[in-house]
Amino acid sequence: MFLIQFAIVLLCILIGARLGGIGLGVMGGVGLSILAFVFGLKPAGLPIDVMLMIMAVVSAAAAMQASGGLDYMIKIATRILHKNPRHITFIAPAVTYVFTLLAGTGHVAYSVLPVIAEVSRHNGIRPERPLSMAVIASQFAIVASPIAAAVVAVVAYLEPQGIHLGNVLAVTVPSTILGMFLSCIFVNKMGKELKDDPIYLARLQNPEYSQLLQAKTNFEEMEISSTAKTSVAIFLFGAFLVVIMGAIPSLRPAFDGKPMGMAHTIEIVMLSAAALIMLICKPDGNVITKGSVFHAGMRAVIAIFGIAWLGDTLMQAHMSEVKDMVKTLVETAPWAFALALFLLSVLVNSQGATVATLFPLGIALGIPAPILIGVFVAVNGYFFIPNYGPIIASIDFDTTGTTRIGKFIFNHSFMLPGLLSMAFCLAFGLLFANLFL
């Protein structure tokens, strides 16, 4: 029964991807109607925080775009990229990696995804390359973040064996950095050049789309207003505050003895940034909602609303079965612990839940701590099924159509970058665990 329902979820993703626009979101609703009314599965909780985080970030980014700030950022990036345009495939994941490292959540990547997409497009670079690696880096950096829940859990489980936070980070930080860098070298050649991509060329035949691209092509000579620069400063300051508050929880207000969650922090800070941009830079309110950033962001919200809700509903209904299946695999073949981590993370979409489920089992089976730490990065299997928030958002932010879900679902833009990153990071992780532990 699980396999049948899983097939329904994949079919909805496939059809939604082919419909385009809000297709992913509405097909999620179709899948939910089948799971709920036909199979009797209880709908899971809505992914409210994920949707609200995107809406808050998009509000700020759209206000910045209406103020001319996005053009200003593209102009700066254009100057840099003209010297060596291929650097964005390395720079973009470096930025999202640092954001996640400091904030402890990969969702902070939302703030830079629209900028990455627009900078790439305006410089004739295939956006799929930097966008896919930026999303993968934002996931993999979780295991290198000292404040991430998954890292804290690993340290707690292994502390009786004399393993401390420094031991874990000594393995995960260099292994993920080197793994990401090697992956970027390969991904930088992935797919056809933008000017040769058939889907992009087909979109150029649309007069409205072509007119949008030609509206402001000469960014070097474009006059930039003071309000545009101010809007960029406010937006970047908001992103900086999110990262700092993630790195230093004491800066957040405490309720019931615990600091305010990062989801609420991101939402409050970015909505406030949007308000400041509107108050100080005074962009036209109608222009804000007509911009490409706003449209792409709202499509991403609808897509996540449907598809993420659909996936969560399936997994929550079969959580005990999934855990039992993975536990049986590890007990039968302890060497397959990395594969078990990967499979469970694909199904539950949570590094923390994957660690909490399997690390106690690995310890009970006597798997050495260096091996457990060396394969820790395998908890980042989110990319395998394209229903993770930043993945869906990236697809919508890329107006060229190069970042996409393929005809067979699993041949999507994030599969090769994810598998390459996983292979390299695992190899380096096991190497450094052997050297340092």
One Martini backbone bead per residue (centre of mass of N, CA, C, O) as a GRO file, in nm:
protein
  437
    1MET     BB    1   0.057   0.063  -0.020
    2PHE     BB    2   0.297   0.256  -0.002
    3LEU     BB    3   0.388   0.230  -0.300
    4ILE     BB    4   0.130   0.338  -0.424
    5GLN     BB    5   0.133   0.615  -0.282
    6PHE     BB    6   0.414   0.697  -0.378
    7ALA     BB    7   0.340   0.695  -0.681
    8ILE     BB    8   0.133   0.922  -0.661
    9VAL     BB    9   0.326   1.142  -0.573
   10LEU     BB   10   0.514   1.126  -0.822
   11LEU     BB   11   0.294   1.185  -1.034
   12CYS     BB   12   0.222   1.468  -0.930
   13ILE     BB   13   0.500   1.590  -0.976
   14LEU     BB   14   0.517   1.539  -1.278
   15ILE     BB   15   0.262   1.690  -1.369
   16GLY     BB   16   0.324   1.962  -1.230
   17ALA     BB   17   0.590   2.018  -1.385
   18ARG     BB   18   0.447   2.021  -1.672
   19LEU     BB   19   0.248   2.255  -1.618
   20GLY     BB   20   0.342   2.465  -1.441
   21GLY     BB   21   0.361   2.709  -1.235
   22ILE     BB   22   0.105   2.597  -1.011
   23GLY     BB   23   0.107   2.285  -1.062
   24LEU     BB   24   0.240   2.160  -0.812
   25GLY     BB   25   0.032   2.256  -0.603
   26VAL     BB   26  -0.237   2.143  -0.728
   27MET     BB   27  -0.136   1.843  -0.744
   28GLY     BB   28  -0.117   1.813  -0.441
   29GLY     BB   29  -0.425   1.822  -0.404
   30VAL     BB   30  -0.486   1.567  -0.562
   31GLY     BB   31  -0.319   1.374  -0.388
   32LEU     BB   32  -0.470   1.433  -0.123
   33SER     BB   33  -0.750   1.338  -0.214
   34ILE     BB   34  -0.662   1.043  -0.249
   35LEU     BB   35  -0.541   0.984   0.033
   36ALA     BB   36  -0.798   1.073   0.195
   37PHE     BB   37  -1.059   0.954   0.032
   38VAL     BB   38  -0.939   0.666  -0.050
   39PHE     BB   39  -0.715   0.585   0.194
   40GLY     BB   40  -0.749   0.751   0.475
   41LEU     BB   41  -0.548   0.983   0.518
   42LYS     BB   42  -0.411   1.202   0.732
   43PRO     BB   43  -0.347   1.514   0.725
   44ALA     BB   44  -0.100   1.703   0.764
   45GLY     BB   45   0.069   1.951   0.855
   46LEU     BB   46   0.124   2.249   0.759
   47PRO     BB   47   0.389   2.439   0.592
   48ILE     BB   48   0.385   2.731   0.722
   49ASP     BB   49   0.676   2.836   0.781
   50VAL     BB   50   0.785   2.803   0.499
   51MET     BB   51   0.585   2.993   0.358
   52LEU     BB   52   0.636   3.247   0.538
   53MET     BB   53   0.935   3.279   0.478
   54ILE     BB   54   0.905   3.329   0.179
   55MET     BB   55   0.713   3.572   0.196
   56ALA     BB   56   0.906   3.756   0.354
   57VAL     BB   57   1.145   3.753   0.158
   58VAL     BB   58   0.987   3.840  -0.096
   59SER     BB   59   0.895   4.113   0.007
   60ALA     BB   60   1.180   4.232   0.026
   61ALA     BB   61   1.281   4.166  -0.264
   62ALA     BB   62   1.049   4.315  -0.416
   63ALA     BB   63   1.100   4.594  -0.294
   64MET     BB   64   1.388   4.613  -0.399
   65GLN     BB   65   1.321   4.587  -0.699
   66ALA     BB   66   1.128   4.842  -0.711
   67SER     BB   67   1.388   5.029  -0.614
   68GLY     BB   68   1.649   4.901  -0.786
   69GLY     BB   69   1.830   4.690  -0.628
   70LEU     BB   70   1.864   4.451  -0.824
   71ASP     BB   71   2.009   4.612  -1.044
   72TYR     BB   72   2.248   4.688  -0.866
   73MET     BB   73   2.345   4.399  -0.805
   74ILE     BB   74   2.383   4.321  -1.104
   75LYS     BB   75   2.592   4.535  -1.172
   76ILE     BB   76   2.807   4.434  -0.979
   77ALA     BB   77   2.815   4.141  -1.081
   78THR     BB   78   2.888   4.205  -1.373
   79ARG     BB   79   3.172   4.313  -1.322
   80ILE     BB   80   3.277   4.049  -1.202
   81LEU     BB   81   3.181   3.842  -1.431
   82HIS     BB   82   3.341   3.962  -1.675
   83LYS     BB   83   3.613   3.845  -1.576
   84ASN     BB   84   3.453   3.567  -1.440
   85PRO     BB   85   3.152   3.417  -1.492
   86ARG     BB   86   3.196   3.122  -1.341
   87HIS     BB   87   3.199   3.199  -1.029
   88ILE     BB   88   2.897   3.166  -0.935
   89THR     BB   89   2.911   2.851  -0.884
   90PHE     BB   90   3.094   2.919  -0.621
   91ILE     BB   91   2.967   3.162  -0.469
   92ALA     BB   92   2.676   3.077  -0.403
   93PRO     BB   93   2.739   2.824  -0.215
   94ALA     BB   94   2.915   2.985  -0.017
   95VAL     BB   95   2.691   3.163   0.093
   96THR     BB   96   2.485   2.940   0.189
   97TYR     BB   97   2.682   2.793   0.372
   98VAL     BB   98   2.733   3.025   0.571
   99PHE     BB   99   2.446   3.077   0.654
  100THR     BB  100   2.394   2.792   0.773
  101LEU     BB  101   2.632   2.775   0.967
  102LEU     BB  102   2.520   3.025   1.143
  103ALA     BB  103   2.194   2.956   1.158
  104GLY     BB  104   2.103   2.631   1.136
  105THR     BB  105   1.954   2.684   0.847
  106GLY     BB  106   1.856   2.643   0.505
  107HIS     BB  107   1.631   2.878   0.475
  108VAL     BB  108   1.826   3.129   0.429
  109ALA     BB  109   1.850   3.093   0.112
  110TYR     BB  110   1.602   3.253   0.008
  111SER     BB  111   1.742   3.545  -0.004
  112VAL     BB  112   1.941   3.455  -0.270
  113LEU     BB  113   1.798   3.310  -0.507
  114PRO     BB  114   1.690   3.550  -0.684
  115VAL     BB  115   1.971   3.672  -0.733
  116ILE     BB  116   2.105   3.432  -0.871
  117ALA     BB  117   1.905   3.410  -1.107
  118GLU     BB  118   1.940   3.703  -1.223
  119VAL     BB  119   2.246   3.717  -1.259
  120SER     BB  120   2.269   3.481  -1.451
  121ARG     BB  121   2.078   3.568  -1.676
  122HIS     BB  122   2.214   3.856  -1.736
  123ASN     BB  123   2.504   3.679  -1.799
  124GLY     BB  124   2.447   3.401  -1.958
  125ILE     BB  125   2.392   3.195  -1.725
  126ARG     BB  126   2.317   2.895  -1.610
  127PRO     BB  127   2.114   2.881  -1.331
  128GLU     BB  128   2.128   2.579  -1.248
  129ARG     BB  129   2.412   2.574  -1.129
  130PRO     BB  130   2.404   2.775  -0.882
  131LEU     BB  131   2.130   2.685  -0.764
  132SER     BB  132   2.187   2.387  -0.703
  133MET     BB  133   2.443   2.436  -0.522
  134ALA     BB  134   2.311   2.627  -0.316
  135VAL     BB  135   2.109   2.420  -0.204
  136ILE     BB  136   2.305   2.194  -0.128
  137ALA     BB  137   2.481   2.368   0.064
  138SER     BB  138   2.245   2.439   0.263
  139GLN     BB  139   2.228   2.141   0.359
  140PHE     BB  140   2.527   2.038   0.422
  141ALA     BB  141   2.590   2.262   0.645
  142ILE     BB  142   2.447   2.140   0.889
  143VAL     BB  143   2.692   1.941   0.980
  144ALA     BB  144   2.872   2.229   1.036
  145SER     BB  145   2.672   2.333   1.253
  146PRO     BB  146   2.679   2.409   1.596
  147ILE     BB  147   2.341   2.479   1.600
  148ALA     BB  148   2.238   2.229   1.493
  149ALA     BB  149   2.035   1.973   1.579
  150ALA     BB  150   2.198   1.736   1.458
  151VAL     BB  151   2.468   1.800   1.597
  152VAL     BB  152   2.373   1.800   1.888
  153ALA     BB  153   2.277   1.504   1.882
  154VAL     BB  154   2.545   1.366   1.816
  155VAL     BB  155   2.698   1.465   2.064
  156ALA     BB  156   2.509   1.338   2.275
  157TYR     BB  157   2.552   1.036   2.181
  158LEU     BB  158   2.894   1.051   2.185
  159GLU     BB  159   2.999   1.158   2.462
  160PRO     BB  160   3.052   0.881   2.619
  161GLN     BB  161   3.308   0.845   2.397
  162GLY     BB  162   3.459   1.140   2.388
  163ILE     BB  163   3.274   1.321   2.211
  164HIS     BB  164   3.289   1.639   2.062
  165LEU     BB  165   3.224   1.911   1.882
  166GLY     BB  166   3.513   1.943   1.765
  167ASN     BB  167   3.527   1.658   1.639
  168VAL     BB  168   3.297   1.690   1.438
  169LEU     BB  169   3.391   1.958   1.291
  170ALA     BB  170   3.674   1.847   1.197
  171VAL     BB  171   3.512   1.679   0.975
  172THR     BB  172   3.264   1.839   0.844
  173VAL     BB  173   3.389   2.101   0.740
  174PRO     BB  174   3.614   2.006   0.538
  175SER     BB  175   3.441   1.795   0.382
  176THR     BB  176   3.222   1.993   0.270
  177ILE     BB  177   3.402   2.199   0.131
  178LEU     BB  178   3.549   2.004  -0.061
  179GLY     BB  179   3.298   1.869  -0.182
  180MET     BB  180   3.174   2.127  -0.303
  181PHE     BB  181   3.407   2.214  -0.482
  182LEU     BB  182   3.419   1.963  -0.665
  183SER     BB  183   3.125   1.981  -0.761
  184CYS     BB  184   3.144   2.259  -0.902
  185ILE     BB  185   3.331   2.173  -1.130
  186PHE     BB  186   3.115   1.989  -1.264
  187VAL     BB  187   2.857   2.179  -1.264
  188ASN     BB  188   2.990   2.404  -1.450
  189LYS     BB  189   2.915   2.183  -1.703
  190MET     BB  190   2.617   2.166  -1.680
  191GLY     BB  191   2.477   2.159  -1.947
  192LYS     BB  192   2.380   2.390  -2.142
  193GLU     BB  193   2.403   2.672  -2.259
  194LEU     BB  194   2.179   2.916  -2.244
  195LYS     BB  195   2.184   2.988  -2.562
  196ASP     BB  196   2.119   2.650  -2.614
  197ASP     BB  197   1.855   2.620  -2.470
  198PRO     BB  198   1.547   2.511  -2.567
  199ILE     BB  199   1.359   2.632  -2.351
  200TYR     BB  200   1.470   2.920  -2.360
  201LEU     BB  201   1.426   2.963  -2.665
  202ALA     BB  202   1.118   2.927  -2.649
  203ARG     BB  203   1.066   3.168  -2.456
  204LEU     BB  204   1.179   3.389  -2.653
  205GLN     BB  205   0.920   3.368  -2.845
  206ASN     BB  206   0.793   3.528  -2.627
  207PRO     BB  207   0.726   3.854  -2.627
  208GLU     BB  208   0.706   3.913  -2.322
  209TYR     BB  209   0.970   3.778  -2.236
  210SER     BB  210   1.162   3.925  -2.429
  211GLN     BB  211   1.094   4.212  -2.324
  212LEU     BB  212   1.192   4.166  -2.035
  213LEU     BB  213   1.497   4.113  -2.113
  214GLN     BB  214   1.529   4.398  -2.287
  215ALA     BB  215   1.475   4.635  -2.091
  216LYS     BB  216   1.769   4.577  -1.915
  217THR     BB  217   2.084   4.518  -2.047
  218ASN     BB  218   2.266   4.778  -1.962
  219PHE     BB  219   2.418   4.780  -1.656
  220GLU     BB  220   2.674   4.958  -1.679
  221GLU     BB  221   2.489   5.232  -1.770
  222MET     BB  222   2.313   5.239  -1.538
  223GLU     BB  223   2.121   5.428  -1.335
  224ILE     BB  224   2.166   5.476  -0.984
  225SER     BB  225   1.995   5.520  -0.711
  226SER     BB  226   1.985   5.584  -0.376
  227THR     BB  227   1.744   5.394  -0.314
  228ALA     BB  228   1.868   5.138  -0.424
  229LYS     BB  229   2.103   5.124  -0.221
  230THR     BB  230   1.925   5.127   0.031
  231SER     BB  231   1.768   4.866  -0.023
  232VAL     BB  232   2.014   4.681  -0.015
  233ALA     BB  233   2.107   4.748   0.270
  234ILE     BB  234   1.850   4.650   0.411
  235PHE     BB  235   1.844   4.361   0.305
  236LEU     BB  236   2.131   4.274   0.403
  237PHE     BB  237   2.079   4.339   0.700
  238GLY     BB  238   1.858   4.130   0.738
  239ALA     BB  239   2.030   3.883   0.665
  240PHE     BB  240   2.244   3.936   0.884
  241LEU     BB  241   2.054   3.913   1.129
  242VAL     BB  242   1.973   3.621   1.084
  243VAL     BB  243   2.255   3.498   1.113
  244ILE     BB  244   2.330   3.613   1.393
  245MET     BB  245   2.078   3.498   1.547
  246GLY     BB  246   2.156   3.206   1.483
  247ALA     BB  247   2.447   3.214   1.620
  248ILE     BB  248   2.299   3.405   1.858
  249PRO     BB  249   2.042   3.328   2.062
  250SER     BB  250   2.054   3.569   2.277
  251LEU     BB  251   1.930   3.786   2.069
  252ARG     BB  252   1.678   3.642   2.126
  253PRO     BB  253   1.388   3.609   2.249
  254ALA     BB  254   1.251   3.468   2.542
  255PHE     BB  255   1.041   3.166   2.581
  256ASP     BB  256   1.021   2.949   2.821
  257GLY     BB  257   1.355   2.946   2.812
  258LYS     BB  258   1.346   3.003   2.493
  259PRO     BB  259   1.436   3.087   2.202
  260MET     BB  260   1.336   3.207   1.933
  261GLY     BB  261   1.264   3.091   1.648
  262MET     BB  262   1.384   3.104   1.323
  263ALA     BB  263   1.124   3.138   1.171
  264HIS     BB  264   1.026   3.394   1.319
  265THR     BB  265   1.279   3.560   1.273
  266ILE     BB  266   1.271   3.571   0.964
  267GLU     BB  267   0.988   3.693   0.936
  268ILE     BB  268   1.027   3.955   1.099
  269VAL     BB  269   1.282   4.074   0.964
  270MET     BB  270   1.183   4.071   0.660
  271LEU     BB  271   0.928   4.239   0.699
  272SER     BB  272   1.077   4.485   0.813
  273ALA     BB  273   1.250   4.535   0.565
  274ALA     BB  274   1.017   4.589   0.375
  275ALA     BB  275   0.905   4.832   0.530
  276LEU     BB  276   1.159   5.012   0.513
  277ILE     BB  277   1.172   5.029   0.208
  278MET     BB  278   0.891   5.162   0.174
  279LEU     BB  279   0.941   5.412   0.364
  280ILE     BB  280   1.219   5.516   0.235
  281CYS     BB  281   1.201   5.446  -0.093
  282LYS     BB  282   0.912   5.449  -0.220
  283PRO     BB  283   0.771   5.233  -0.375
  284ASP     BB  284   0.555   5.097  -0.580
  285GLY     BB  285   0.314   4.881  -0.483
  286ASN     BB  286   0.239   4.761  -0.767
  287VAL     BB  287   0.529   4.688  -0.858
  288ILE     BB  288   0.592   4.475  -0.649
  289THR     BB  289   0.357   4.266  -0.754
  290LYS     BB  290   0.483   4.268  -1.069
  291GLY     BB  291   0.729   4.131  -1.019
  292SER     BB  292   0.931   3.854  -1.061
  293VAL     BB  293   0.981   3.784  -0.762
  294PHE     BB  294   0.689   3.769  -0.665
  295HIS     BB  295   0.582   3.557  -0.862
  296ALA     BB  296   0.785   3.332  -0.790
  297GLY     BB  297   0.726   3.320  -0.485
  298MET     BB  298   0.421   3.246  -0.506
  299ARG     BB  299   0.464   2.983  -0.656
  300ALA     BB  300   0.630   2.849  -0.433
  301VAL     BB  301   0.413   2.851  -0.215
  302ILE     BB  302   0.205   2.675  -0.367
  303ALA     BB  303   0.388   2.432  -0.411
  304ILE     BB  304   0.446   2.373  -0.111
  305PHE     BB  305   0.161   2.346  -0.015
  306GLY     BB  306   0.110   2.082  -0.183
  307ILE     BB  307   0.370   1.893  -0.190
  308ALA     BB  308   0.465   1.897   0.107
  309TRP     BB  309   0.193   1.802   0.221
  310LEU     BB  310   0.186   1.537   0.070
  311GLY     BB  311   0.452   1.411   0.177
  312ASP     BB  312   0.387   1.430   0.483
  313THR     BB  313   0.136   1.253   0.478
  314LEU     BB  314   0.273   0.990   0.391
  315MET     BB  315   0.496   0.969   0.617
  316GLN     BB  316   0.316   0.983   0.873
  317ALA     BB  317   0.147   0.722   0.801
  318HIS     BB  318   0.453   0.547   0.769
  319MET     BB  319   0.675   0.582   0.989
  320SER     BB  320   0.706   0.304   1.128
  321GLU     BB  321   0.773   0.145   0.870
  322VAL     BB  322   1.023   0.301   0.784
  323LYS     BB  323   1.192   0.255   1.039
  324ASP     BB  324   1.189  -0.055   1.034
  325MET     BB  325   1.323  -0.090   0.759
  326VAL     BB  326   1.593   0.057   0.826
  327LYS     BB  327   1.672  -0.108   1.076
  328THR     BB  328   1.697  -0.378   0.931
  329LEU     BB  329   1.928  -0.297   0.745
  330VAL     BB  330   2.139  -0.235   0.969
  331GLU     BB  331   2.128  -0.509   1.119
  332THR     BB  332   2.217  -0.677   0.866
  333ALA     BB  333   2.412  -0.411   0.757
  334PRO     BB  334   2.625  -0.198   0.907
  335TRP     BB  335   2.771  -0.078   0.647
  336ALA     BB  336   2.477   0.062   0.565
  337PHE     BB  337   2.446   0.329   0.732
  338ALA     BB  338   2.463   0.549   0.516
  339LEU     BB  339   2.220   0.449   0.353
  340ALA     BB  340   2.015   0.476   0.582
  341LEU     BB  341   2.041   0.778   0.623
  342PHE     BB  342   1.960   0.856   0.339
  343LEU     BB  343   1.679   0.720   0.318
  344LEU     BB  344   1.546   0.854   0.565
  345SER     BB  345   1.588   1.150   0.474
  346VAL     BB  346   1.415   1.128   0.220
  347LEU     BB  347   1.144   1.057   0.381
  348VAL     BB  348   1.154   1.285   0.637
  349ASN     BB  349   1.298   1.565   0.601
  350SER     BB  350   1.526   1.516   0.852
  351GLN     BB  351   1.812   1.528   1.023
  352GLY     BB  352   1.724   1.502   1.319
  353ALA     BB  353   1.539   1.248   1.285
  354THR     BB  354   1.759   1.065   1.170
  355VAL     BB  355   1.946   1.070   1.412
  356ALA     BB  356   1.738   0.981   1.634
  357THR     BB  357   1.685   0.697   1.495
  358LEU     BB  358   1.997   0.577   1.415
  359PHE     BB  359   2.229   0.633   1.620
  360PRO     BB  360   2.146   0.442   1.850
  361LEU     BB  361   2.171   0.192   1.669
  362GLY     BB  362   2.470   0.220   1.591
  363ILE     BB  363   2.574   0.204   1.881
  364ALA     BB  364   2.445  -0.075   1.952
  365LEU     BB  365   2.615  -0.218   1.707
  366GLY     BB  366   2.923  -0.093   1.729
  367ILE     BB  367   2.978   0.154   1.574
  368PRO     BB  368   3.219   0.356   1.528
  369ALA     BB  369   3.251   0.689   1.575
  370PRO     BB  370   3.415   0.765   1.317
  371ILE     BB  371   3.201   0.648   1.124
  372LEU     BB  372   2.956   0.810   1.210
  373ILE     BB  373   3.088   1.086   1.139
  374GLY     BB  374   3.177   1.027   0.844
  375VAL     BB  375   2.848   0.966   0.763
  376PHE     BB  376   2.669   1.210   0.855
  377VAL     BB  377   2.613   1.354   0.571
  378ALA     BB  378   2.381   1.139   0.481
  379VAL     BB  379   2.130   1.322   0.596
  380ASN     BB  380   2.129   1.471   0.288
  381GLY     BB  381   1.850   1.356   0.099
  382TYR     BB  382   1.645   1.576  -0.005
  383PHE     BB  383   1.711   1.592  -0.324
  384PHE     BB  384   1.589   1.328  -0.449
  385ILE     BB  385   1.312   1.458  -0.385
  386PRO     BB  386   1.133   1.736  -0.538
  387ASN     BB  387   0.997   1.873  -0.220
  388TYR     BB  388   1.181   2.095  -0.132
  389GLY     BB  389   1.164   2.417  -0.079
  390PRO     BB  390   1.428   2.535  -0.226
  391ILE     BB  391   1.381   2.376  -0.483
  392ILE     BB  392   1.111   2.499  -0.568
  393ALA     BB  393   1.204   2.792  -0.558
  394SER     BB  394   1.425   2.771  -0.776
  395ILE     BB  395   1.243   2.692  -1.011
  396ASP     BB  396   1.076   2.964  -0.996
  397PHE     BB  397   1.315   3.176  -1.016
  398ASP     BB  398   1.377   3.035  -1.290
  399THR     BB  399   1.281   3.181  -1.593
  400THR     BB  400   1.442   2.993  -1.809
  401GLY     BB  401   1.406   2.664  -1.729
  402THR     BB  402   1.674   2.505  -1.629
  403THR     BB  403   1.530   2.463  -1.361
  404ARG     BB  404   1.420   2.121  -1.319
  405ILE     BB  405   1.184   1.869  -1.385
  406GLY     BB  406   1.176   1.583  -1.524
  407LYS     BB  407   1.008   1.325  -1.682
  408PHE     BB  408   1.126   1.118  -1.430
  409ILE     BB  409   1.181   1.322  -1.177
  410PHE     BB  410   1.490   1.219  -1.103
  411ASN     BB  411   1.589   1.418  -1.353
  412HIS     BB  412   1.690   1.661  -1.191
  413SER     BB  413   1.888   1.939  -1.113
  414PHE     BB  414   1.983   1.802  -0.812
  415MET     BB  415   2.105   1.519  -0.850
  416LEU     BB  416   2.401   1.549  -0.937
  417PRO     BB  417   2.497   1.750  -0.719
  418GLY     BB  418   2.412   1.566  -0.480
  419LEU     BB  419   2.576   1.306  -0.547
  420LEU     BB  420   2.852   1.435  -0.562
  421SER     BB  421   2.854   1.558  -0.279
  422MET     BB  422   2.812   1.295  -0.125
  423ALA     BB  423   3.062   1.142  -0.223
  424PHE     BB  424   3.282   1.349  -0.140
  425CYS     BB  425   3.199   1.389   0.161
  426LEU     BB  426   3.230   1.094   0.247
  427ALA     BB  427   3.526   1.058   0.175
  428PHE     BB  428   3.632   1.290   0.355
  429GLY     BB  429   3.500   1.205   0.620
  430LEU     BB  430   3.650   0.932   0.651
  431LEU     BB  431   3.933   1.049   0.636
  432PHE     BB  432   3.918   1.254   0.879
  433ALA     BB  433   3.827   1.049   1.091
  434ASN     BB  434   4.091   0.880   1.068
  435LEU     BB  435   4.288   1.124   1.141
  436PHE     BB  436   4.130   1.270   1.410
  437LEU     BB  437   4.001   0.992   1.580
   0.00000   0.00000   0.00000
